[in-house]
Amino acid sequence: MLDYALFPYIAALTALLLAAGMVWMASAKQKPATLRLLLLFAAVFGWIVFNTLELVSLSEDWTLFWTRVSYPFIVATPVFWIQFLLFYYNYPRMLRLPQCLAWWIIPIFGLAMMWSNESHHLFWPSYTFVPVGRFLGLRVVHGPAFFIQWGYAYLLLIAGLVLIARESFRTAKMYRGQSRWLSVGGITVLVFNSVYVSQVIPGWHKDYTPIGLALGILCFFIALFRYQFLTVLPIRKQMLFDALDDGILVVDGEQKIISVNPAAQQLFGIQEEQVIGQPIATALPYLPQLVELIAAPQAEWREMQVIGPAGGLESVRSLLVKSRRIENVFANFWGLMLLARDATYEKHIEHEQQEERQFALALSEIAAALNSTRELDSLLDMILNILPRITNCDSANIMLIEDGCGVVKRSLQSSQVGFALPVATTENMRWMVENRQPLVMPDTLDFPAWIFHPETTWVRSYVGAPIVQQEQVIGFINLDSPTPNLYNARTAERLMSVANHVAIAIQNARLFEQLQELAVTDELTGIDNRRGFFALANREFERALRYQHPLTVLMMDIDHFKDVNDRLGHPAGDVVLRRIAQECAQEIRKIDLLGRYGGEEFVFALTETTLEQAYQTAERIRARIEALVTETPAGTSQVTVSLGVAELCPKCRSLQNLIDHADQALYEAKQAGRNRVEVYCGE
């Protein structure tokens, strides 16, 4: 027979260990699962303490009293055990409030039956007090209510052991030491209690389950300090499976779906209960690529599109899917695991980056165009051809404001060139002029002010940007599409960047034209200067030579012009020069050329004109100037001119030769008395 005298000492030592463990856990309560284990230790502590008081009591009443006091801790221990393990292995669904309350139905029933046993004897049909050494033991006959409670407690203890064993195979190998010692502790308690209840040892009247609890607690401490129990919690593989952001869909050898995690349900737009057991071709008919992927000999990432509503999704998703072979312990093929990753965001970013690269390249080409030419028409053509590479558009045009109207100067559709709309009454242009900002119309049907002109009735999506130069809007860039909601604020921002380049291009082209004009125009008279005249006259000279057409040159000099400057002053002389230039320009044809050769000398190139016709023109000019009276600030002036005429002949090898001939005739006119016309006769 066991020595009952050792029991109080063993129980006291166990209680001290439990108390120390509870103090440690209370100080480390921030660690996961600590509260549940603290409750379990508290229940075991109460069980051991009051069970010991039952043994050491010297009266039957106190023995029975302490037995009844210990029972709440006895029935609570299996409940706290299973709840601790469920929390430890992360089964939150089993720990919700309704489930937690359900765990206590049988224990509360057992306590009620025990405390009311005297009225029905269903818990203990009978009990007797047996002296054991110097202690008093309680020998009970267990009734049906006790066995209900006892069976429920055993069920919880065994369920916990099964849970430990199951999870030990689902967690990493390093956590199996924890599981092993938890199992040893639970089995020890189960064995000691089974021996007591079954009374297989005849002389064992005392419940030695607390001794089993002491050994179980020792196993807990080994797991606690040797295997980082409570410090590092295991994560169930199922939990990882469910928590993955990537979708996992498992099919067996017959291509039937046997498992699908929440991420895959969301990616493929399916419900687990609807597809489990279904062939993948039936469950996901809108993704035949999956069947092809399963049949592929090599595992590789493939891109697939899932489009609602077929996929149960609100929008298009780009998925990357890869298959992975699953083998059993004998290395035989068992099935496939399909890994799915949502690549929609990456594809969107990739598309945006590609657009940004295209946009940057387009801007660099526009900048290069600005440096390659200064001709406005060429620049507008180059910019217009670059626009479709910046964004999708079915029509694009560049408008310039002329006389209050936006006039299409360049367009991808040639029929639009010359099309004009008044800015003041065209709402989109008026708004851009007032705000100097781009304008987006995702759908023109939503804008009552949109003008449905025959040229614009087909437009559903519109974006425009003003061309701003020196705080003034001088034109617009317009993009049109029959597809609604094609353009957005991002498109408008990019188009505004292009419009700024166009503004620079127009400004540079106009400045270039002005510089060119200044380079070939005489600042005083407004007609061509010597450089400008030679540039144009040389082309006419070459043409006359090539086609054997007549060409004559007049050289004109104002007679005694120095007297005008001396008598009236140089400002008055400038007025005279300007007036004579205007009179000469009115006397010749538009196809003829007039330039200031230098000082008071002027040169004419008369195309398609014979020598006789040129002589008559020179006489008209001479007579017109002779009759001219010019009013100046210093007084009136009336001058005459002398002219020399020469025609293109075989001896003329250059324009300068022809001008020299006319200049020689002019010299002869001056020598002959001035105010006359002389013709070059040759040597």
KOLDREN-189118 format. One record per residue (C-alpha): x, y, z. Coordinates in pm, whole numbers, plus 32768, in hexadecimal, padded with zeros to 4 digits. Layout:
N
XYZ/...
This chain:
683
800080008000/807681597FAF/80E4822F80CE/7FD8833A80F5/80C183FD81D8/818A846B80A5/805B84FB7FF8/8046864980B4/81B7868C8074/819E86377F03/8065870B7EE7/8109882E7F9E/823A88207EBB/815A88157D86/808C893A7E07/81CA8A047E3A/823A89B57CD8/80E68A1B7C53/80E98B5B7D1D/82438BB17C98/81D18B667B37/809B8C407B60/816C8D617BE7/82588D437ABF/81388D3579C8/808F8E5E7A6C/81CD8F277A37/81DB8EB278CB/806B8ED7787F/80AD8F8D773D/811E8E47769D/801A8D8775D0/7F518C70767C/7FD58CD577D5/7E7D8D2D7861/7DE98BDC77FC/7F0B8B1D7895/7EF48BF579CD/7D878B8E79F5/7DE68A2179C3/7EF68A397ACB/7E058AE97BB9/7D0789CE7B90/7E1388C47BCE/7E94898C7CF7/7D3889947D94/7D0488237D4A/7E4B87C37DFA/7E1D88AA7F25/7CB8884B7F79/7CF386DB7F2B/7E0F86E48029/7D328790812B/7C35867980F3/7D3D85778150/7DC886258284/7C73867A831B/7C2F85BA8460/7AB385C6844F/79C185338355/7907867E8328/7A45873B82CD/7AB9862381E9/796E862F812C/797587AB812C/7AD187C58090/7A7286B97F92/794D878A7F1D/7A1E88CA7F1A/7B2688227E3E/7A2987B67D39/7A0489087C85/7B7D88FD7C47/7B69878F7BDB/7A5C87CD7AD3/7B0289127A62/7C5488717A1C/7BEF87AE78DE/7B3788E17854/7C6189C7788A/7D3F88B677F7/7C84889F76AD/7C518A187696/7DC38A5476CF/7E21895E75BB/7D2289F274C8/7DAF8B4A7505/7F158ACB74F9/7EDF8A2873A5/7E0A8B4A7329/7CA48AD37302/7BF28C1D733C/7AA28B9E72C1/7A918AA873E2/7AD38BBE74DF/79B98CAA748D/78CC8D0375A6/77B68C08754D/78B58AED752F/79618B517673/78178B49772C/77C289F57696/790189607729/7870899B7889/771B88F77865/7786879A78D9/7871881879EF/775D88F47A80/766B87CE7A67/776686F07B23/779887F37C36/7623881C7C61/75F486A37C7B/771186837D75/7698879D7E57/753387177E4F/759C85AB7E6E/74EA85787FBF/739A85A97F13/73CD84B27DF3/751683EF7E28/755983EE7CB1/76B784737CD9/772583A57E03/762B82907E56/76F582537F94/783B82B38039/78FA824B816F/7A1E82D28237/7B4A81EF824E/7C6E822B833F/7DB9821E8281/7ED18233837B/7EA18375843E/7DCD840A8324/7C6083DF82CA/7C0D8372816A/7AC2838B80AC/7A5382547FF0/7935829E7EFA/785B81D17E14/783582917CCE/76DD82C57C3A/766783127AD7/7686848C7B01/77F184617B67/783F838A7A39/77A1848D7952/7886859179E7/79AC84A079EA/79728436787E/795C85A17810/7AA285F478C4/7B4D84CB7825/7AC6853176D3/7B62868A76FB/7CAD85FA7774/7CBE84FF7655/7C4F86087558/7D6D86E175CF/7E6585C575A5/7DE1857E7447/7DFE86F073F4/7F6786F4746E/7FBD85C2739E/7F0E864C726B/7FB187A0727C/810B870E72BC/810486917152/808387DE70CE/818888BD716C/82FD88DD7141/83D987CB71D0/846988B172DA/831188CD737F/82E7875573A9/83AE875974EE/82A188397581/8190874F7505/8243861D758F/825B86A076F1/80F7872876E9/808485CB7685/814C8524779C/80B58611789A/7F5185D47824/7F7B84587812/800C84517974/7EDA84FE7A01/7DF684197938/7EA282DD79BB/7E9C83447B2A/7D2D83A67B1B/7CCF82677A5F/7D7681907B69/7CB582447C7B/7B60823A7BD3/7B7F80D17B60/7C0B80617CB5/7CF17F667C0F/7DD17F837D42/7CFA7F037E66/7DB37FB67F7B/7DB981027EC3/7C9481C27F5A/7D23831B7F36/7D0983E47DEE/7E7384037D83/7E1A84CE7C4E/7EC685FF7CEB/800985377CE9/7FD285007B74/7F9286717B59/80DB86B67C07/819485E17B09/80CD868479EF/812B87DC7A6E/8297876F7A71/827387127900/81DE886B78BF/830C890F7962/83FA8841788C/833F88B47756/833E8A1577DF/84B18A3D781D/854C893A7736/847B896E75FA/84108ADF7621/82AD8A7C766A/81CE8BB7766E/82F58C8875F3/82EB8C02748E/81948B877421/816E8A917304/80A88AFA71D2/7FCB89F67135/800A89AC6FC9/7E9789D56F88/7EAB8B2C7025/7FCB8B876F3E/7F0A8AF46E1B/7DE08BD16E6C/7EAF8D076EB9/7F788D0E6D76/7F3C8E356C91/7F858D536B69/7E6D8C6D6B01/7E9D8AF56B24/7DB88A006A75/7DFD888A6AA1/7D80878769A8/7DA8860E69BC/7E13851F68AA/7CB88532680F/7CCC86AE67FC/7BC386D66909/7BE487FB69F6/7C20877F6B59/7C9788BC6C05/7C928A316BC5/7D088B446CAD/7C508C916CE2/7D418D4F6C01/7CF98C626ADE/7B848C846B19/7BA38DFB6AF6/7C8E8DF069CA/7BBE8CF66904/7A6C8D76697F/79FE8C266A0B/796A8B9B6B4E/7A118A746BFB/78CF89B46C35/787189D56AC6/79B489526A2B/7A39884A6B1A/7A2086F96A6C/79DC8799691A/7AC2876667ED/7B8688A367B4/7AFB88C36652/799A88C566E4/79E189A7680B/7AA18AA8673E/7A188A8F65DA/7A828BF56589/7BF28B9B65BF/7C448A8264CB/7DB18AE964EE/7DB48A3C6641/7D7088EB659F/7E87893264A5/7F6D899165C4/7F25884B6679/7F758786653F/80B988446502/81EF87716545/82B2889265DE/824C897866F8/82578AE16688/81A88C2466DA/80918C7465E6/7FC88DB065CF/7E4D8D9165CD/7D2F8E8965CA/7C028E6366AF/7AE78F41663A/799D8F8166ED/788D8F1F66F9/79038DCA6681/7A058DC56793/79228E626892/7A028F9268A0/79BA9100686D/7AD991416781/7BE7909F66B3/7CFE8FFA6775/7E4C8F8566F3/7EB88E43679B/80038D8E6795/7FC78C1967C7/80C28B0267F6/8095898E6837/815F88BD692A/816587446939/80FD869C6A81/818685446AD6/813284556BF1/822D83B96CE0/828082B26BDA/82D883C06AD8/81A683676A0A/80DD8476695B/7FB584DF6A2E/7F3B8625699D/7F92878F694F/7F9A88CF6A10/7F488A066943/7FE68B4569C2/7F328C836957/7FB28DE36986/7EF38F236943/7FCE8FE3684F/7EC990EE67FF/7F7D91FC68C2/80D0919B6833/803F919B66D3/7FA192EB6714/80ED93776792/81A292DA666B/80A59373657B/80CA94C76621/824594AE6613/8232945264A3/814F957C6465/8241965C6524/836295DD6451/829C961A6311/823A9772638D/83A397CA63E8/8418974C6296/830A981761E6/836E995262A2/84DB99176249/847A98F560DC/83B19A3560F0/84DD9AE2618D/85B79A576075/84BC9AD85F76/84D59C32600E/864A9C2A5FCA/86329B905E71/855C9C945DC3/84C79DEB5DF9/83B59DCF5CF8/82659DD35DA8/81B09CF05CB4/82BA9BE35CCE/82BE9BFA5E4A/81449BD75E67/81489AA95D7F/825599FC5E4F/81A49A435F99/805599CC5F10/80EC98825EA0/817D984B5FFD/8030988060B3/7F9E971F6073/80CE968B611F/8083974F625C/7F1B96D96280/7E0D962761BE/7D4F970D60D7/7C8296E65F9B/7CA998545F42/7DA0995F5FA5/7DC29AC25F2C/7E7B9C045F76/7DAE9D445F6F/7E2B9EAA5F65/7D529FD25FBE/7D18A0BF5E9A/7C1DA1E05EA8/7B72A1485FDA/7B4C9FED5F42/7C059EAB5F84/7C7C9E3C5E2C/7CFE9CDA5DF3/7E5B9D015D62/7ECB9B975D77/7DFD9A5B5DA7/7E2298E35D8F/7CE798F55CBD/7D3199D45B94/7BBF9A2A5B6E/7BCE9AEF5CB3/7CDB9BE15C3C/7C449D3C5C21/7B1C9CE35D01/7AD59E095DEA/7A029E495F20/79CD9F965FD4/7A889F8F611E/7990A06861DB/78669F81619B/791B9E3261A4/79119DD26312/7A419CF16325/7B229DF06275/7A919F156336/7AD59E606481/7C3E9E136422/7C789F7D63B9/7BF19FFC6506/7CA49F0065E4/7DD89EAE6511/7DB59D456585/7D6F9BFF64CB/7C099B7C64BC/7B929A1364C7/7A3A999A645C/7A2E982464AF/78DE980F63FE/7861992D6327/76F998BB6361/7721993164C9/777E9A926453/76509B4C63C9/77329C636348/77E49B776258/77A29BE760F2/772D9AC0601F/77A69B455ED4/77B59A525DAA/792B9A445DE6/78FE99EE5F59/77C1991B5F79/788C97DA5F8F/7963985760B1/791697BB6205/7A5B97FE62C0/7B16994762A1/7C4B99E96338/7CDC9B3862D8/7E019C0C6346/7E369D806307/7F709DF9625A/7FDC9F18633B/80D8A01962CE/812EA14163AC/7FF6A1096481/7F1CA10C634A/7E6E9FDE62B2/7EC89FD26141/7E3C9E7D60EC/7DDB9D1E615F/7E3E9BB3613E/7D0B9AD1612C/7CED99576148/7BA898A660F3/7B2F97406110/79E6968960DB/7A3095BD6217/799C965B6353/7A729682648D/7BB4965363CA/7C5A97936443/7C9F980065A8/7D609904666D/7EA6984C6628/7E6A986C64B2/7E1F99DD64DB/7F5F9A1365A0/802E996F6490/7F7C9A2A637C/7FC19B716432/81349B1D642D/81209AED62B5/805D9C336294/81749CE8634B/826D9C5C6250/81899CC86133/817C9E2761C6/82F79E2F61C7/82FF9DA96063/820E9EB35FE7/82CB9FC5609C/84189F4F6010/838B9F2C5EB1/82F4A0865EB8/8433A11D5F45/84F5A06A5E37/840CA0F45D2C/8436A24E5DBE/85AEA22B5DC3/85ADA1AC5C5F/84D4A2CD5BF7/85B5A3C25CAB/86E4A3275C05/865DA3625AA5/8590A49D5ADC/860AA6005AD3/85AEA6975C21/8577A7F75B98/84A9A7B75A60/8408A6665AB2/846FA5CE5964/8579A4C05931/86D8A5205988/87FBA4C358A9/8819A3675947/86A6A31F5928/8699A39857C4/87BEA2C05756/8727A18B57FE/85E5A1AD5736/867AA23A55F5/8778A12255D8/865DA02355C9/85B7A0EC54B2/8704A10A53FC/873A9F915405/85D69F535393/85F7A0465272/87379F9D5201/86A39E41521A/85629E8E5160/85EB9FA3507A/84F3A0A15103/852CA21850F2/85AFA2CB5226/860CA43A524A/86ABA5035361/867EA67453B3/8773A73F547F/86EAA887550C/8799A9A455BF/86FDAADD5657/8790AC1355B3/8849AD05569A/87C2AC5857D3/88DEACF0589E/883EAE44586D/86FFADC85914/87C2AD545A47/8889AE955A53/875AAF795A27/864DAEC25AF3/8717ADD75BCD/8743AC5F5BD6/85ECAC175C7B/8548ACC45B53/8628ABFE5A68/85ADAABC5B0A/8444AB245ACC/8496AB60595C/853BAA0B593E/840EA95C59D7/831BAA1658F5/83E1A9C557B9/83F5A854581D/8279A84A584A/823EA8EF56F7/8327A7FD5648/8281A6CE56EC/812DA7455670/81AAA76E550E/8231A60D54DF/817EA4BC54DE/816DA3CE5607/824BA2D65552/8358A3DD5523/8468A41A5625/84D5A56156C5/85F8A59957B2/86C6A6AF584A/881EA68057B7/88C9A7785899/88A7A8E65903/87B7A9895809/87DAA8735703/86C2A77956B7/86C7A63F55DF/85A6A5975527/858BA4365491/846EA4205397/8418A2B75344/838BA24E51F4/83D2A3B1517A/847DA4165036/856BA5385014/8464A6154F6F/8364A5C6507F/8468A60D5189/84BCA75B50E9/834BA7C050F3/8335A75B5262/846DA82652B2/83D7A9575201/8297A93A52CC/8360A927540F/8434AA5453AA/8302AB245354/824EAABD5492/8370AB21556E/83A0AC6854B3/8238ACC954F9/824CAC5C5664/824CAD675774/82ADACDF58CA/8248AD8E5A0B/834EAD785B1D/8363AE135C79/8469AF025BF0/83A5AF615ABB/8347AEDD5963/842FAE21587D/8421ADCF570B/8531ACFE5669/857BAC495523/8619AAF754DF/86FCAA6153D5/86D4A8F75361/87A4A7FC52A3/8708A6CC51F6/87B2A5845193/8728A43A5116/87A5A2D85142/888EA27A5028/8978A15A4FD9/8A9FA2205060/8A00A23151BE/8A90A1165289/89FEA18C53D4/8900A2735469/8A15A35C54CF/8A7FA37B535D/891EA3E35303/890FA4E05420/8A60A56C53B6/89D5A5A05255/88AAA65D52E2/8992A72553C2/8A62A7865292/8927A80151E2/88CFA8C6531D/8A25A9695311/89E2A9CE51A8/8890AA66520F/893BAB395317/8A46ABA65221/8938AC065129/8898ACFD521E/87D0AC275317/8652ABFC5332/865AAB0B520F/8663A99751B1/8784A8F750F8/879AA797506B/88D4A6C45078/8946A68D4F11/8A6FA5AB4F4E/8BD6A5CF4EDE/
